[in-house]
């Protein structure tokens, strides 16, 4: 199954897998080197999922947007040759997302999907259905259970309003998904929400992810599987397989 539009661009907001810079929140729980190694697997699987769901030549533009030139150089050594890595020009995550939309629409895309490298399972399950919502709406978001989103998509007719949508206010990470929908409505942009999923920010998220990996074929998300396999025990994952509860939940 592929996306409906023949001119779809996908951009991944990414960092290089540097210990202490990638997945820092998770790194505080499982260690920064382990978190960076996991992030590398998540990133590579994210690119693979997109390539499978959006095979050439249907992709109008395939890219990564990263924070700066240092990350750019490291990512260029890691990513497949048919991907382009770009250092963002605007400041902050939202500035990088705005850059991603600009670059992809300028490259000729009709629909642009911007995602991250933290949510390969969400993309595997929901990328196509969520992105196809922009056939009937100006923008679409894939919500995460923590109030964020794993994907934002827009069609070309919304392009000129996107900087105002993304940059015109300060968002709270716990409410950014619904706040973006609300702001879109004030800008006369129709917005739709796709299926709720999760990204991997905490040890509890990682524990959930390792269980979800057991539900899909073994040849899917293989880089993430390898990274998870290196942890070796449930304590590192913060998960008790007997009770199916995180250690954080058990302390409450």
LINPE-V578479 format. One record per run of one state. SS is the DSSP state (hx for helix, st for strand, lp for the rest). FROM is the first residue (numbers start at 0). TO is the last residue. If there is no record, write none. Layout:
[[SS:FROM:TO] [SS:FROM:TO]]
This chain:
[[lp:0:6] [st:7:12] [lp:13:22] [hx:23:29] [lp:30:30] [hx:31:52] [lp:53:57] [st:58:65] [lp:66:67] [hx:68:75] [lp:76:82] [st:83:86] [lp:87:90] [hx:91:105] [lp:106:109] [st:110:115] [lp:116:118] [hx:119:134] [lp:135:137] [st:138:143] [lp:144:147] [st:148:154] [hx:155:166] [lp:167:174] [hx:175:185] [lp:186:189] [st:190:192] [lp:193:195] [st:196:196] [lp:197:201] [hx:202:212] [lp:213:220] [hx:221:228] [lp:229:232] [hx:233:236] [lp:237:237] [st:238:239] [lp:240:243] [st:244:245] [hx:246:250] [lp:251:251]]
